[in-house]
Amino acid sequence: MPSSNRIALVTGGSRGLGRNTCEQLARRGLDVILTYHRRDDEATEVVSRLRAQGRQAAALPLDCGDSTLFSGFAQAVQSTLTEFGASRFDVLVNNAGISHHAAFSDALEQDLDALYRIHFKGVYLLTQQLLPLLSDGGHIVNISSGLTRIIYPGSSAYAAMKGAVEILSRYQAKELGPRRIRVNVVAPGAVQTDFSGGIVRDDPVVNRRISAVTALGRPGLPEDIGPMIASLVSEDNRWINAQRIEVSGGMAI
């Protein structure tokens, strides 16, 4: 029997912000396909949690920095959709990423290339590859960073790639408008996860520094971001398009 549920695909969905996003989407009745890079044990745990909520869920391996894999990945998505009783999915969240910290004068070419492959080239080409499987009237959410607004020394390479994604998102919104596909950017501030080696969560000096410049007095949590994304892709927000929405608790205002 064909699936009557909306389906989301979340890259980097096995941990951190991606994991919470998957859980929040499932709570709102969406079935979920998530990707993971290496930690299949974490991905399996997330799938189990989503299925316990009564949702269909699957985890597919993907290195978002290797565009040669994207065609085969799209075929795997299509097969998974068939297993779900569907032919299209409705929400794409481009969340997967890596961190980088180095002064502008010290950043290495290979690091810049890695950031480009994952944060911009990967988002661009993977979305392009998945477009035939994305429903008309669907929604793309590209994850950016508060660092495109908040200038924090040592983040130039990472933030520049996220800035490129923000520009790309507006072009996508314009060009995909005839298919009624909405495209928005969610830009989290500093969040307490294992991203960047867990520095925001585990380093008390960094944690206090961020708390001091945040209006709400603390760094973010995954639970602050996932519900916002799930709400954004709902019908309640169907008229929000081509926007950058920062979710930072009022950091550096």
C-alpha positions in Angstrom: 0.0 0.0 0.0 1.5 3.4 -0.9 2.7 5.4 2.0 0.5 8.4 3.1 3.2 9.8 5.3 5.6 12.6 4.3 9.2 11.5 4.1 12.4 13.4 5.1 16.0 12.7 4.1 18.5 14.1 6.6 22.3 14.0 5.8 24.5 13.4 8.9 21.5 12.2 10.8 23.2 9.8 13.2 24.4 12.4 15.8 24.1 15.9 17.1 21.8 18.3 15.3 21.0 15.8 12.6 19.9 13.2 15.1 17.7 15.6 17.0 16.2 16.8 13.7 15.4 13.2 12.7 13.7 12.6 16.0 11.7 15.8 15.8 10.5 15.1 12.3 9.4 11.6 13.4 7.4 13.1 16.3 5.6 15.2 13.7 4.6 12.1 11.7 7.3 12.0 9.0 9.2 8.9 8.0 12.9 9.4 7.8 15.9 8.3 5.8 19.2 9.4 7.3 22.8 9.2 6.2 25.9 8.5 8.2 29.5 8.4 7.3 31.3 5.9 9.6 29.3 5.3 12.8 26.8 2.7 11.7 26.1 1.8 15.3 24.9 5.3 16.0 22.8 5.3 12.9 21.2 2.0 13.8 20.3 3.3 17.2 18.6 6.3 15.7 16.7 4.1 13.3 15.5 2.0 16.2 14.3 5.1 18.1 12.4 6.3 15.1 10.7 3.0 14.5 9.8 2.9 18.2 7.8 6.1 17.5 5.9 4.2 14.9 7.7 5.7 11.9 9.4 4.0 9.0 13.1 4.7 9.1 16.3 3.7 7.3 20.0 4.7 7.5 22.2 4.8 4.4 26.0 5.3 4.3 27.3 8.3 2.5 30.5 10.4 2.4 29.0 13.8 1.5 32.5 14.9 0.4 32.7 12.3 -2.4 30.5 13.3 -5.3 31.3 10.2 -7.2 29.0 8.3 -4.8 25.9 10.5 -5.3 24.4 8.7 -8.3 24.6 5.3 -6.5 23.2 7.0 -3.4 20.2 8.3 -5.3 19.5 4.8 -6.5 19.7 3.5 -2.9 17.3 6.3 -1.8 14.9 5.2 -4.6 15.1 1.6 -3.4 14.4 2.7 0.2 11.4 4.8 -0.9 10.0 1.7 -2.7 10.4 -0.2 0.6 8.5 2.6 2.3 5.7 2.4 -0.3 6.6 5.7 -1.9 8.2 7.0 -5.0 9.2 10.5 -3.8 10.4 12.1 -0.6 9.2 15.5 0.7 11.9 17.1 2.8 15.7 17.3 2.3 17.9 18.6 5.2 21.5 19.1 4.1 23.1 18.9 7.5 26.3 16.8 7.2 29.5 18.7 7.8 32.9 18.9 9.3 34.4 21.6 11.5 37.6 23.6 11.0 39.5 26.1 13.1 42.6 28.0 11.9 43.6 31.6 11.5 43.2 32.9 7.9 47.0 33.1 7.6 47.4 29.5 8.7 44.6 27.7 6.8 45.9 24.9 4.6 44.8 24.3 1.0 43.8 20.7 1.7 41.6 21.8 4.6 39.9 24.4 2.3 39.4 21.7 -0.3 37.8 19.3 2.2 35.5 22.0 3.5 34.5 22.9 -0.1 33.8 19.3 -1.0 31.5 18.7 2.0 29.9 22.0 2.7 29.4 23.4 -0.7 30.1 21.1 -3.6 28.5 18.2 -1.8 25.3 20.2 -1.0 25.2 21.5 -4.5 25.6 18.2 -6.4 23.8 15.9 -4.0 20.7 18.2 -4.0 21.0 18.3 -7.8 21.2 14.5 -8.0 18.2 14.0 -5.6 15.9 16.6 -7.4 14.1 13.9 -9.5 13.1 12.1 -6.2 12.0 15.3 -4.4 8.2 15.9 -4.5 6.8 19.0 -6.1 5.8 21.2 -3.2 8.7 19.8 -1.1 11.1 21.6 1.1 14.9 21.9 1.2 16.7 23.1 4.4 20.4 23.9 4.1 22.2 24.1 7.4 24.5 27.1 7.6 26.1 28.7 10.7 25.8 31.8 12.9 29.4 32.3 11.9 28.3 33.8 8.6 27.2 36.8 10.7 29.3 36.5 13.8 32.9 37.0 13.0 34.9 34.6 15.2 38.6 34.5 14.4 39.8 31.1 13.2 36.5 30.3 11.3 37.1 32.1 8.0 37.3 28.9 5.8 34.3 27.2 7.4 32.1 30.3 7.5 33.0 31.2 3.9 31.7 27.9 2.7 28.5 28.3 4.7 28.1 31.8 3.2 28.2 30.2 -0.3 25.5 27.8 0.8 23.3 30.8 1.8 23.7 32.4 -1.6 23.0 29.0 -3.3 19.8 28.6 -1.3 18.3 31.8 -2.6 19.1 30.8 -6.2 17.6 27.3 -5.5 14.4 29.0 -4.1 14.1 31.1 -7.2 14.8 28.3 -9.7 12.8 25.6 -8.0 9.8 27.9 -7.4 7.9 26.6 -10.4 7.9 23.2 -8.7 6.7 24.9 -5.5 9.8 23.7 -3.7 10.7 25.9 -0.8 14.4 26.4 0.1 15.5 28.0 3.4 18.6 28.2 5.5 18.8 27.4 9.2 21.9 29.0 10.8 22.6 27.6 14.3 24.7 29.5 16.8 27.2 27.7 19.1 25.6 24.4 20.1 26.7 21.8 22.7 27.4 18.7 20.7 30.5 16.7 19.8 31.0 18.9 16.7 34.5 20.5 16.8 35.6 17.9 19.3 32.8 18.9 21.7 34.5 22.2 22.5 31.3 24.2 23.2 30.0 21.4 25.4 33.1 20.3 27.2 35.4 23.3 27.5 34.1 25.4 30.4 36.1 28.5 29.3 34.5 28.4 25.8 31.1 27.6 27.3 31.3 30.6 29.6 32.5 32.9 26.8 29.6 32.0 24.6 27.1 32.3 27.4 28.4 35.8 28.1 27.7 37.0 24.6 24.3 35.3 24.2 21.2 37.2 25.2 19.6 34.0 26.6 22.7 33.3 28.6 23.8 29.9 27.4 25.0 28.0 24.3 22.4 26.1 22.3 21.4 22.5 22.6 20.4 20.1 19.8 16.9 20.3 21.3 16.9 24.0 20.4 17.5 23.3 16.7 15.7 20.1 15.7 12.2 21.4 16.6 12.7 24.6 14.7 13.7 22.7 11.5 10.7 20.3 11.9 8.4 23.3 12.4 9.9 25.1 9.4 9.1 22.3 7.0 5.5 22.0 8.2 2.5 23.4 6.5 2.3 26.0 9.3 5.3 27.7 7.7 4.4 27.1 4.0 4.9 30.8 3.1 8.5 31.0 4.4 10.9 30.8 1.5 14.4 31.9 0.6 15.1 33.0 4.2 18.1 32.7 6.5 16.8 31.9 10.0 19.4 32.1 12.7 18.8 30.0 15.8 21.3 31.2 18.3 19.5 32.5 21.4 20.6 36.0 20.4 24.3 35.5 20.2 26.5 38.6 19.6 23.6 41.0 19.1 
